Amino acid sequence: MSLDAPGWLWLLPLALLPLWARRGVALPNAWVTLVPHDAASDLLQWALRGAAVLALAALMLGLAGPYRPEYPVERVGRGAEIVLVLDRSRSMDQGFAGGRNAQAEALLGRGPEALDYYARLRANEARQSKGMVARQLLSEFAGKRPEDRFGMVVFSTLPMRVLDFTQKSDAIQAAIGAGNIGRGLSETNIGLAMLAGLSFFEDRPYTGSRIIMLVSDGGDHIDGDVRDRIAHLARKDRVGVYWLYIRSARSAGLGPAAADGPLTAGGDAAPEVALHHFFESLGTPYRAYEAENPQALQKAIEDVDRLENLPINYLDTVPRRDLSAWAFGLALACVLLTLGANLTEIRRWR
């Protein structure tokens, strides 16, 4: 127990004053020398004096502001430690690539009707940007996982550490929503963003599944030194990577045809393909999801929710608890006891 104002305890000796209080005056018409000694009366008298002492002591303690400090407690749940690494570049402010040409052609053929149908679908999807949809789905994902610990990094040219690991739902939702302010920059540096995400796990005890959820609509050719540092940290801290790749309209994607392209030091391969191959070489669990519309992105996040549901040990902080109400309640009970005894005292014979 700790105290907010311990100076009040200097007045505690005053609580002993009732012990030296003068005994009550005998009834005027009583000859107390003829009354035998009554042990029960003496016991009752000292009990009432003790109640008065306890009332004063509890009052002083309540004024001192006692409280139980916050403390950590280890709990066991199901979930993971998740770092959200969210792309905040300018391209994330654009709409999805779509990918419904085949659907339109199957339904309406290749005529003007199909083109008009597809144009209307694209216009409807463009009302919400990729970043907006991603934040909305991540917000729902975090809301369904109360036992996870979330951290967050947003990045474009440089990463920004938005949220340290926490289970506070309000803080998580606020951090996810904060990325919706302003427009992003034109460049992205996924290498520095991954290093910022991996730094969350440095010197942190391993208690369960650890993952980085990278949400981006582009790849990157990462320098050799940065690649080595990312690989080293991912293996050392046992961090899995989930890449939710939101495919752009001109991207060939991460499928087998695109993944077979050459990988050279000059960067002949597409940046997303180079990054995909790099993640596959990390030696830690890795999954890539290619999303070309909001429905595909939602399915990818649902799959992560299903896979990352293993037991995890975590430290929960029990908040501070104010104890002054208990002290004041005890003082009130003692005062009511002495007041009731005073009201029932016989003051004259009838």
FIVEXBA-479647 format. One record per residue (C-alpha): residue in one letter; x, y negated, z. Coordinates in steps of 0.2 Angstrom, whole numbers, padded with zeros to 4 digits, always signed. Example, Ala and Ser with C-alpha at 12.3 -4.5 7.8 and 13.67 -1.06 7.14 Angstrom:
! FIVEXBA-479647
A+0062+0022+0039S+0068+0005+0036
***
This chain:
! FIVEXBA-479647
M+0000+0000+0000S+0006-0018-0004L+0000-0035+0001D-0003-0051-0008A-0002-0062+0007P+0008-0053+0021G+0010-0069+0031W-0007-0066+0038L+0000-0051+0048W+0009-0063+0059L-0008-0066+0067L-0011-0048+0072P-0005-0050+0090L-0021-0061+0092A-0031-0045+0090L-0026-0039+0107L-0035-0054+0116P-0051-0044+0119L-0041-0032+0130W-0038-0046+0143A-0056-0053+0142R-0064-0055+0159R-0077-0042+0164G-0095-0047+0164V-0103-0054+0180A-0113-0042+0190L-0132-0044+0192P-0136-0058+0205N-0146-0046+0216A-0134-0031+0215W-0123-0025+0228V-0109-0017+0218T-0100-0010+0232L-0114+0002+0235V-0114+0008+0217P-0103+0024+0214H-0089+0023+0201D-0096+0026+0183A-0083+0033+0171A-0095+0033+0157S-0098+0014+0159D-0079+0011+0160L-0077+0022+0144L-0091+0012+0135Q-0083-0005+0140W-0066+0000+0133A-0074+0007+0117L-0082-0010+0114R-0066-0019+0118G-0057-0008+0106A-0070-0012+0093A-0067-0030+0095V-0048-0027+0093L-0051-0017+0077A-0063-0030+0070L-0049-0044+0072A-0035-0033+0066A-0046-0028+0050L-0050-0046+0047M-0031-0051+0047L-0027-0036+0036G-0041-0041+0024L-0035-0059+0023A-0017-0052+0019G-0024-0044+0003P-0020-0026+0003Y-0020-0016-0013R-0013+0000-0020P-0001-0003-0034E-0003+0005-0051Y+0007+0021-0053P+0010+0034-0067V+0002+0051-0067E+0006+0065-0080R-0009+0072-0089V-0012+0085-0102G-0022+0082-0118R-0023+0086-0136G-0016+0074-0149A+0000+0066-0154E+0011+0051-0153I+0007+0042-0169V+0016+0027-0177L+0006+0018-0190V+0017+0011-0203L+0006+0000-0214D+0011-0008-0230R+0007-0027-0230S+0013-0031-0248R+0003-0041-0260S-0002-0026-0270M-0012-0020-0255D-0023-0035-0257Q-0029-0028-0274G-0042-0015-0277F-0040+0004-0280A-0034+0012-0296G-0051+0021-0298G-0047+0037-0308R-0065+0040-0314N-0063+0040-0332A-0065+0058-0333Q-0081+0057-0323A-0088+0044-0334E-0084+0053-0350A-0091+0069-0344L-0107+0060-0340L-0109+0048-0354G-0096+0053-0367R-0084+0041-0374G-0096+0028-0380P-0100+0010-0374E-0111+0017-0360A-0096+0026-0353L-0085+0011-0353D-0099+0000-0345Y-0102+0013-0332Y-0084+0014-0328A-0082-0005-0328R-0096-0006-0315L-0088+0007-0304R-0072-0002-0304A-0080-0019-0300N-0089-0011-0285E-0073-0004-0279A-0063-0020-0281R-0074-0029-0268Q-0063-0021-0255S-0045-0021-0256K-0034-0006-0253G-0027-0014-0237M-0045-0018-0230V-0051+0000-0233A-0035+0007-0226R-0037-0003-0210Q-0055+0001-0208L-0052+0020-0210L-0037+0019-0198S-0048+0010-0185E-0060+0024-0186F-0046+0037-0185A-0039+0029-0169G-0056+0027-0161K-0059+0046-0162R-0043+0050-0154P-0043+0043-0136E-0029+0054-0130D-0016+0049-0143R-0003+0036-0140F-0002+0024-0155G+0011+0012-0160M+0011+0001-0176V+0022-0007-0189V+0017-0018-0203F+0030-0022-0217S+0033-0030-0233T+0050-0037-0236L+0054-0034-0217P+0045-0024-0204M+0036-0031-0190R+0033-0021-0174V+0015-0026-0170L+0011-0013-0156D+0021-0003-0144F+0015+0014-0139T-0002+0013-0129Q-0018+0022-0127K-0028+0006-0124S-0042+0006-0137D-0045-0012-0138A-0026-0016-0141I-0025-0003-0154Q-0040-0009-0163A-0034-0027-0162A-0017-0023-0169I-0025-0014-0184G-0037-0028-0187A-0023-0041-0186G-0016-0036-0203N-0031-0043-0212I-0024-0061-0210G-0017-0070-0225R-0009-0063-0240G+0006-0051-0241L+0023-0054-0250S+0027-0047-0267E+0041-0035-0261T+0042-0020-0250N+0056-0012-0240I+0050+0005-0235G+0067+0010-0229L+0068-0003-0215A+0050+0000-0211M+0054+0019-0208L+0068+0014-0197A+0057+0003-0187G+0044+0017-0185L+0057+0030-0180S+0064+0018-0167F+0048+0020-0156F+0054+0038-0152E+0072+0033-0147D+0077+0038-0129R+0059+0044-0126P+0056+0061-0118Y+0048+0074-0130T+0030+0078-0124G+0021+0084-0139S+0019+0081-0158R+0026+0065-0165I+0022+0058-0182I+0024+0043-0193M+0009+0039-0204L+0015+0029-0219V+0001+0020-0228S+0008+0012-0244D+0003+0010-0262G+0021+0011-0269G+0038+0019-0266D+0056+0013-0264H+0074+0018-0269I+0082+0018-0252D+0101+0015-0250G+0112+0029-0245D+0116+0023-0228V+0098+0020-0224R+0093+0037-0230D+0106+0045-0219R+0100+0035-0204I+0082+0040-0207A+0086+0058-0209H+0096+0058-0194L+0083+0050-0183A+0069+0060-0190R+0078+0077-0186K+0085+0071-0169D+0068+0065-0162R+0058+0079-0171V+0047+0067-0180G+0035+0072-0194V+0030+0061-0209Y+0013+0059-0217W+0013+0048-0232L-0004+0042-0237Y+0000+0036-0255I-0013+0024-0262R-0009+0027-0281S-0008+0011-0292A-0016+0010-0309R+0000+0012-0318S+0008+0025-0307A+0010+0043-0313G+0007+0049-0295L+0016+0062-0285G+0009+0077-0295P+0021+0091-0302A+0022+0082-0319A+0029+0066-0311A+0039+0075-0297D+0050+0084-0311G+0057+0068-0317P+0076+0065-0315L+0083+0058-0299T+0099+0049-0302A+0109+0036-0293G+0103+0023-0305G+0085+0026-0300D+0079+0034-0316A+0064+0041-0307A+0049+0031-0302P+0051+0024-0284E+0037+0034-0277V+0044+0050-0284A+0061+0046-0277L+0054+0042-0260H+0043+0058-0261H+0059+0069-0265F+0068+0060-0251F+0054+0064-0238E+0054+0082-0243S+0073+0083-0240L+0072+0077-0222G+0070+0094-0214T+0055+0089-0203P+0037+0092-0206Y+0031+0082-0221R+0014+0080-0230A+0010+0068-0244Y-0008+0063-0249E-0012+0054-0265A-0027+0043-0264E-0034+0034-0279N-0051+0028-0271P-0058+0026-0254Q-0065+0043-0253A-0048+0052-0256L-0040+0041-0243Q-0054+0045-0230K-0051+0064-0234A-0032+0062-0231I-0035+0054-0215E-0047+0067-0209D-0035+0080-0214V-0022+0072-0203D-0035+0071-0189R-0038+0090-0191L-0019+0095-0191E-0013+0084-0177N-0023+0091-0163L-0010+0101-0152P-0008+0100-0133I+0002+0085-0128N+0009+0079-0111Y+0008+0060-0108L+0009+0048-0094D-0006+0038-0089T-0006+0023-0079V-0018+0022-0064P-0023+0004-0062R-0020-0007-0047R-0034-0005-0034D-0039-0019-0022L-0042-0012-0004S-0047-0029+0005A-0065-0024+0003W-0062-0009+0014A-0054-0019+0028F-0068-0032+0028G-0081-0019+0028L-0072-0011+0043A-0072-0028+0052L-0090-0031+0048A-0095-0014+0055C-0085-0017+0072V-0093-0034+0074L-0111-0027+0071L-0107-0014+0084T-0101-0026+0097L-0116-0038+0093G-0128-0023+0095A-0121-0019+0112N-0122-0037+0117L-0140-0038+0112T-0145-0022+0122E-0136-0028+0138I-0147-0030+0153R-0145-0047+0161R-0158-0047+0175W-0169-0035+0184R-0188-0036+0180
***
